[in-house]
Amino acid sequence: MEPLSNPTSNDLLLRLLSEHPHEAMNYTVIAQSANEVQDIQNAPSVSMGPYLVSSGQTRLLTTLSIYSLRGSSREQMRFLYMNVTALRLWKDMGKQPNQIGTQHRPPHAALLSLGVPFSE
């Protein structure tokens, strides 16, 4: 990419994303179906706390970041945006998440469900 005479913040972001693609994607996007949402244990805010306590991993609470956003179809009723720690823990709990993508940060409309807010 050639340097621009008056680069914008978007130009800088695009350059950084191309140079460090894996570092830039902080959140994995998980889609949950209507059937999954009906089981309360598929809500991280309900099931992760007790799991952390019973497994002696409560120290991870300060490193988790999970956001949720309502979906628009039965196949994608809820979206979860999990950072690396949360996703690993979710899998350790025996969950098999339907991973549909990654992104730098959760959408502005997403609500913090568990853990600490996104920060840079």
C-alpha positions as CSV (number, residue, x, y, z in Angstrom):
1,M,0.0,0.0,0.0
2,E,1.5,3.4,-1.0
3,P,1.6,6.1,1.6
4,L,-1.1,8.8,1.2
5,S,-0.4,12.5,1.4
6,N,-3.2,13.0,3.8
7,P,-4.0,9.6,5.4
8,T,-7.2,9.3,7.4
9,S,-7.8,7.2,10.5
10,N,-9.7,4.7,8.2
11,D,-6.6,4.4,6.0
12,L,-4.5,3.7,9.0
13,L,-7.0,1.1,10.3
14,L,-7.1,-0.7,7.0
15,R,-3.3,-0.7,6.8
16,L,-3.0,-2.1,10.3
17,L,-5.7,-4.7,9.7
18,S,-3.9,-5.9,6.6
19,E,-0.5,-6.1,8.5
20,H,-1.9,-7.8,11.6
21,P,-5.1,-9.6,10.6
22,H,-5.2,-12.0,13.5
23,E,-4.5,-9.5,16.2
24,A,-7.2,-7.1,15.0
25,M,-10.1,-9.6,15.4
26,N,-10.8,-9.5,19.1
27,Y,-14.2,-11.1,19.1
28,T,-15.7,-14.3,17.7
29,V,-19.3,-14.0,16.6
30,I,-21.5,-16.9,17.7
31,A,-25.0,-17.4,16.4
32,Q,-27.5,-19.2,18.6
33,S,-30.8,-20.6,17.3
34,A,-34.2,-20.3,18.8
35,N,-33.8,-23.8,20.3
36,E,-30.5,-22.9,21.9
37,V,-31.8,-19.7,23.3
38,Q,-34.7,-21.6,25.0
39,D,-32.2,-23.5,27.2
40,I,-31.1,-21.1,29.9
41,Q,-27.8,-22.9,30.2
42,N,-26.9,-21.5,26.8
43,A,-26.8,-18.0,28.2
44,P,-23.2,-17.2,29.3
45,S,-24.4,-14.7,31.9
46,V,-26.3,-17.6,33.6
47,S,-24.0,-20.6,33.2
48,M,-20.5,-19.2,33.2
49,G,-20.4,-17.8,36.7
50,P,-21.3,-21.1,38.4
51,Y,-18.9,-23.0,36.1
52,L,-16.0,-20.6,37.1
53,V,-16.8,-21.1,40.8
54,S,-17.0,-24.9,40.6
55,S,-13.9,-25.2,38.5
56,G,-11.9,-22.7,40.7
57,Q,-11.3,-20.3,37.8
58,T,-13.0,-17.1,39.2
59,R,-9.9,-15.1,38.4
60,L,-11.0,-15.3,34.7
61,L,-14.0,-13.0,35.4
62,T,-11.8,-10.0,34.9
63,T,-10.6,-11.2,31.5
64,L,-14.0,-12.3,30.0
65,S,-15.8,-10.0,27.6
66,I,-19.1,-11.2,26.2
67,Y,-21.7,-9.0,24.4
68,S,-25.1,-10.1,23.1
69,L,-27.4,-8.8,20.4
70,R,-30.8,-10.0,19.3
71,G,-30.9,-11.7,16.0
72,S,-33.6,-11.6,13.3
73,S,-34.4,-15.3,12.4
74,R,-35.0,-18.6,14.1
75,E,-31.5,-19.8,13.0
76,Q,-29.8,-16.7,14.4
77,M,-32.0,-15.7,17.3
78,R,-29.1,-14.3,19.4
79,F,-25.6,-13.3,18.6
80,L,-22.8,-13.5,21.1
81,Y,-19.6,-11.6,20.7
82,M,-16.9,-13.4,22.8
83,N,-13.3,-12.5,23.3
84,V,-10.7,-15.3,23.2
85,T,-10.9,-16.1,26.9
86,A,-14.7,-16.4,26.9
87,L,-14.7,-18.5,23.8
88,R,-12.2,-20.9,25.2
89,L,-14.1,-21.2,28.5
90,W,-17.4,-21.7,26.6
91,K,-15.8,-24.6,24.7
92,D,-14.4,-26.0,28.0
93,M,-17.9,-26.0,29.3
94,G,-18.8,-28.5,26.5
95,K,-20.6,-25.9,24.3
96,Q,-20.3,-26.3,20.6
97,P,-20.7,-22.7,19.3
98,N,-21.9,-21.9,15.8
99,Q,-19.0,-19.5,14.9
100,I,-20.0,-17.3,12.0
101,G,-17.2,-14.7,12.0
102,T,-14.8,-12.5,13.8
103,Q,-14.6,-8.8,14.3
104,H,-12.6,-6.1,16.0
105,R,-15.3,-5.1,18.4
106,P,-19.0,-5.7,19.2
107,P,-21.6,-3.6,17.5
108,H,-22.6,-0.4,19.4
109,A,-26.1,-1.9,19.9
110,A,-24.7,-5.0,21.6
111,L,-25.1,-5.2,25.4
112,L,-22.4,-6.4,27.8
113,S,-23.6,-9.7,29.1
114,L,-20.7,-10.9,31.2
115,G,-17.2,-9.7,32.1
116,V,-15.4,-6.5,31.4
117,P,-16.2,-4.0,28.6
118,F,-14.3,-3.8,25.4
119,S,-11.2,-1.6,25.6
120,E,-8.2,-0.9,23.5
